[in-house]
Amino acid sequence: MTVEVRRELRFSCGNTTCAADLYLPAGVSERVPCVVMGHGFTGTRDLGLGSYATRFAAAGVAALVFDYRHFGTSGGEPRQLISVPDQLEDWRAAIAFARERPELDPDRIAIWGTSLSGGHVIAIAAGDPAIAAVVAQGPWLGVAGGHASPWRARTLLALMVAAVRDIVRTRRGGPPLLIPVVGPAGELAVFTGDDAAAFAQRFAASAPSWRNEVAARSLLQLVRYRPHQIAARIAMPLLLCVAERDRYAPPELAHRVAAAVARSELHTYPIEHFDAYLGEHEALVADQVAFLTRTLASGQLKRPAPCTPTMSSPSAKQVRR
């Protein structure tokens, strides 16, 4: 199936607008299901998400991929600032926008998140029972007690000091203190692992709207964010795609969410956090296509959860909860 892409659509969020691209199965005359997609930490929709959206649309599931305010080609000042409440509001606005589109079936809207947005979709689904299905890839679900920090103590302290300096600076009317998102080992950056560097090197050149910087105070938002604590409210089908060697998004919280959600599937992969966009992309996207086409099929939404599936790829392990 061929895919049609409608770019730079706009929808209102707060006092600004967010930008989105809509990937549609070409030549379809009836309303189709749709998955709304948002990127992770500072990610923009041109930073590797198009390949996912294209595969979903080719399988018959439209994909609406959007940028949060303060990022990409969306509005919002200051730039490069992560606000969890604002991003959750952007998710609600994007879902409402999808439900109003004449090409899309408002009763078959799923949501897809990765990394930080993998936690966002858990929080959104817990409060919106009309969501048809949820995919959380390498989800950041909060700080796990006992989970080893990926940062050395000196680096973590430096990041927190930068966050406090950013708050002080902005309260005095200054611009945000921006720090690198990805950087080499030994330098101050949020991510310094080899998988993070490989991810940035592979996709940055084709993502002109992405900037390798973030307002330092954004990090303090994540310390208090606990989407895993409300996961038990989720009633719709949930697919969790988890990197077994993830140093940034604690896998144990994903297992905890899978146990709390009645209609969950947990797939694990022998990879690191950013490898989801690299070598294991094919296995991940194949599992996600199968999940979305099955759960969003016409007439399937009110049926009980399907029985335990067979293995969909040799590199993945699946558990039905």
Secondary structure by P-SEA (a helix, b strand, c coil): cbbbbbcbbbbbcccccccbbbbcccccccbbbbbbbbbcccccccccaaaaaaaaaaacbbbbbbbccccccccccccccccaaaaaaaaaaaaaaaaacccccccbbbbbbcaaaaaaaaaaaaccccccbbbbccccccccccccccccaaaaaaaaaaaaaaaaaaaacccccccccccccccccccccaaaaaaaaaccccccccccccccaaaaaaaaccccccccccccbbbbbbccccccccaaaaaaaaaaccbbbbbbcccccccccccaaaaaaaaaaaaaaaaacccccccccccccccccccbbbbcc
